[in-house]
């Protein structure tokens, strides 16, 4: 749950986005720029978080009135080496924030920290990740909470989609690219597992609102609706206007998350009553237009 330290919307003096070259970081930077908020967009070119002096270089960019958005990560985490690298990156950010404290910190986390549940997940659901990716994000949250003295917010998006996603993971983004090339879409099993998918624009909007209200606490960024991967594939193919085959395939392991991972979005409504998540139909259509 979030607590707003600003009773009204107050734009930050400046926002430093660490990881601004990435999918989410770029969307956050663009969203803030639309409101005229000064943004310092940092990426590996400015600060290599794996370098021995990374904390000093990053601290040199920070000012007391800044808000700091921590997006940088090597993701998804697939092995122990990537996990260790992520911990070193977090350590560099925390050392920099200790050297140069700022006015507000927002850590971009993930719903992967949560244990699977047959009931919709909330901000206080059990954090017991079943993957190294989830372990990384949970450790990252704990590290930020333990060492950051500034007001701190955790924002946890679920599966994100949008035209600018550089990854080609299973789901809306991959399906759209396959359909654009008139290539068949192969589902895991029959694509029956149901998941929540959130538009990257909504992620950026909610992070901006957290910054404007100088919010603390945690917020899951998820629409509260679930859709099967087959349903998503059918929607993507329809939008493409092409004759693209959708086929099932034998599963090589158990269905992820037991085939169901839903969220209760009440905390979003409580924190930002006028906000409405983008529907899947609208979001997929937007991604299709932007991809063209």
C-alpha positions in Angstrom: 0.0 0.0 0.0 1.1 3.6 -0.6 1.2 6.6 1.6 1.4 10.0 -0.1 3.8 12.5 1.5 2.5 15.2 -0.9 -1.2 16.0 -0.3 -1.4 17.2 -3.9 0.5 16.6 -7.1 3.9 18.3 -6.9 6.4 17.7 -9.8 9.9 16.8 -8.5 12.7 19.3 -9.0 14.4 16.7 -11.1 14.2 12.9 -11.6 17.3 10.8 -12.1 16.4 7.6 -14.0 19.1 4.9 -13.7 18.4 2.6 -16.6 16.8 5.2 -18.8 17.9 3.4 -22.0 15.7 0.4 -21.2 12.1 -0.3 -22.0 10.6 0.8 -18.7 13.2 3.5 -18.0 12.7 5.0 -21.4 8.9 5.0 -20.9 9.2 6.7 -17.5 11.6 9.4 -18.9 9.3 10.1 -21.8 6.2 10.3 -19.5 7.9 12.8 -17.1 9.2 14.9 -20.0 5.6 15.4 -21.3 4.9 17.2 -18.0 8.0 19.3 -18.3 9.8 17.5 -15.4 13.6 17.7 -15.7 14.9 14.2 -16.2 18.5 13.1 -16.0 18.6 9.9 -18.1 21.4 7.7 -17.1 22.5 4.4 -18.7 25.6 2.2 -18.9 27.3 4.9 -21.0 27.2 7.3 -18.1 27.4 4.9 -15.2 28.5 1.2 -15.6 27.1 -0.2 -12.4 29.5 -3.1 -12.6 32.6 -0.8 -12.5 34.6 -0.6 -9.3 34.0 3.2 -9.0 30.3 3.1 -10.1 29.0 4.4 -6.8 31.3 7.4 -7.0 30.4 8.2 -10.6 26.6 7.9 -9.8 26.9 10.0 -6.7 28.5 12.7 -8.8 25.3 13.1 -10.7 23.0 13.3 -7.7 21.6 16.3 -5.9 19.7 16.6 -2.6 16.4 17.6 -4.2 16.5 14.8 -6.8 14.1 11.9 -7.0 15.9 8.7 -8.0 14.2 5.9 -10.0 16.1 2.6 -9.9 15.3 0.6 -13.0 18.7 -0.8 -14.1 18.9 -4.6 -13.8 20.0 -7.6 -15.8 16.7 -9.4 -16.5 15.3 -11.9 -16.6 17.7 -13.6 -14.2 18.5 -17.1 -15.6 21.4 -18.2 -13.6 23.5 -17.6 -10.5 26.0 -15.4 -12.3 23.3 -13.0 -13.4 21.9 -13.0 -9.8 25.3 -11.9 -8.4 25.7 -9.3 -11.1 22.4 -7.8 -10.1 23.3 -7.7 -6.5 26.5 -5.8 -7.4 24.5 -3.3 -9.4 22.2 -2.7 -6.5 25.1 -2.3 -4.1 26.5 0.4 -6.4 23.2 2.3 -6.4 22.9 2.0 -2.6 26.5 3.2 -2.0 25.8 6.2 -4.3 22.6 7.1 -2.4 24.5 6.8 0.9 27.1 9.3 -0.4 24.5 11.7 -1.8 21.1 11.2 -0.2 18.2 12.3 -2.3 14.6 13.5 -1.6 12.8 10.4 -2.9 13.7 6.9 -4.2 11.5 4.6 -6.3 12.7 1.0 -6.9 11.1 -0.8 -9.9 10.6 -4.3 -8.7 8.5 -7.2 -10.0 5.5 -9.3 -9.1 7.9 -12.3 -9.3 8.6 -11.8 -5.6 5.3 -13.4 -4.7 4.5 -17.0 -4.0 1.8 -18.6 -6.2 -1.7 -18.3 -5.0 -5.1 -19.5 -6.1 -6.5 -16.1 -4.9 -5.7 -12.7 -6.4 -2.4 -11.3 -5.2 -2.2 -8.1 -3.2 0.7 -5.9 -1.9 0.8 -8.0 1.3 0.8 -11.4 -0.3 3.5 -13.8 0.7 6.9 -13.0 -0.8 8.4 -16.4 -1.5 9.8 -16.4 -5.1 10.1 -19.6 -7.0 12.6 -18.3 -9.5 16.0 -16.7 -9.5 14.4 -13.7 -11.1 12.1 -13.3 -8.2 14.9 -13.9 -5.7 16.8 -11.1 -7.3 13.9 -8.6 -7.0 13.1 -9.6 -3.4 16.7 -9.3 -2.4 16.8 -5.9 -4.1 13.7 -4.7 -2.2 15.2 -5.9 1.1 18.5 -4.1 0.3 16.8 -0.8 -0.5 14.6 -1.0 2.6 17.6 -1.8 4.8 19.9 1.0 3.5 17.9 3.9 2.0 17.1 6.6 4.5 15.0 8.7 2.0 11.3 8.2 1.4 11.1 4.9 -0.5 8.5 3.3 -2.8 8.5 -0.2 -4.4 6.6 -0.5 -7.7 6.0 -4.1 -8.8 4.8 -4.5 -12.4 3.5 -7.8 -13.7 4.1 -8.9 -17.3 4.7 -5.7 -19.4 3.9 -5.3 -23.1 4.4 -2.5 -25.6 5.8 -1.8 -29.0 9.2 -0.8 -27.7 10.0 -3.9 -25.8 13.4 -5.2 -26.9 12.8 -8.6 -25.4 11.1 -11.3 -27.3 9.6 -13.3 -24.5 6.6 -15.5 -24.8 3.5 -13.4 -24.9 2.0 -10.3 -26.6 5.3 -8.8 -27.8 6.5 -12.0 -29.4 3.1 -12.9 -30.8 2.9 -9.4 -32.5 6.3 -9.8 -34.1 5.5 -13.3 -35.4 2.2 -12.1 -36.8 3.9 -9.2 -38.5 6.1 -11.6 -40.4 3.2 -13.9 -41.1 4.8 -16.6 -39.1 2.9 -19.2 -37.1 2.4 -18.7 -33.3 3.3 -21.8 -31.3 1.7 -21.9 -27.8 3.0 -23.7 -24.7 0.4 -26.5 -24.3 -2.8 -25.0 -25.6 -2.0 -21.5 -24.2 -4.6 -22.1 -21.5 -2.7 -20.4 -18.6 -4.2 -17.1 -17.6 -2.0 -14.1 -16.7 -2.3 -10.4 -16.1 -0.6 -8.2 -18.7 0.0 -4.5 -18.2 0.7 -1.8 -20.8 4.1 -0.1 -20.4 2.4 3.3 -20.6 0.4 2.4 -17.5 3.6 1.4 -15.7 5.2 4.8 -16.6 2.1 6.7 -15.6 1.9 5.1 -12.2 5.6 5.7 -11.5 5.1 9.3 -12.5 2.2 9.6 -10.0 4.2 8.0 -7.3 6.9 10.6 -7.9 4.5 13.5 -8.0 2.9 12.5 -4.7 6.2 11.5 -3.2 4.7 8.2 -2.2 6.1 5.6 0.1 5.3 1.9 0.5 4.5 -0.6 -2.2 2.2 -0.9 -5.2 1.6 -3.8 -7.5 1.1 -2.6 -11.1 -1.5 -5.1 -12.6 -4.9 -4.6 -14.2 -6.8 -7.0 -12.1 -7.8 -9.0 -15.2 -6.4 -12.3 -16.5 -6.4 -13.5 -20.1 -5.2 -16.8 -21.6 -2.2 -16.8 -23.9 -4.4 -18.3 -26.6 -6.8 -15.4 -26.2 -4.0 -12.9 -26.5 -2.6 -14.7 -29.6 -6.0 -14.6 -31.3 -6.4 -10.9 -30.5 -2.9 -10.2 -32.0 -3.6 -12.1 -35.1 -6.9 -10.3 -35.6 -5.2 -7.0 -35.3 -2.5 -8.0 -37.8 -5.0 -8.7 -40.5 -3.0 -11.7 -41.6 -3.7 -15.3 -41.9 -1.5 -16.6 -39.1 -1.8 -20.1 -37.7 -2.0 -20.5 -33.9 -0.9 -24.0 -32.8 -0.5 -25.8 -29.5 2.5 -27.9 -28.5 3.4 -30.5 -25.9 4.6 -29.0 -22.6 8.1 -29.9 -21.5 7.4 -29.1 -17.8 4.7 -28.0 -15.4 2.5 -25.1 -16.2 4.0 -21.9 -14.8 2.2 -20.5 -11.7 -0.2 -23.5 -11.9 -1.8 -21.8 -14.9 -3.2 -18.8 -13.0 -1.8 -15.6 -11.6 -4.2 -12.9 -10.8 -4.1 -9.6 -8.9 -6.4 -7.5 -6.8 -5.9 -3.9 -8.1 -7.8 -2.3 -5.2 -4.5 -0.6 -3.9 -4.1 1.2 -7.2 -7.7 2.5 -7.1 -7.2 3.6 -3.5 -3.9 5.4 -4.2 -5.0 7.0 -7.5 -8.9 7.0 -7.7 -8.9 8.7 -11.2 -6.5 6.2 -12.8 -7.8 3.5 -15.1 -5.7 0.7 -16.5 -5.5 0.3 -20.3 -7.7 -2.6 -21.4 -5.9 -5.4 -23.2 -7.8 -4.7 -26.4 -6.8 -1.0 -26.3 -3.2 -1.8 -25.3 -2.6 -4.4 -28.0 -4.1 -2.1 -30.6 -1.8 0.8 -29.5 1.2 -1.5 -29.6 0.2 -2.5 -33.1 -0.1 1.1 -34.3 3.2 2.1 -32.7 5.1 -0.8 -34.1 4.1 0.2 -37.6 
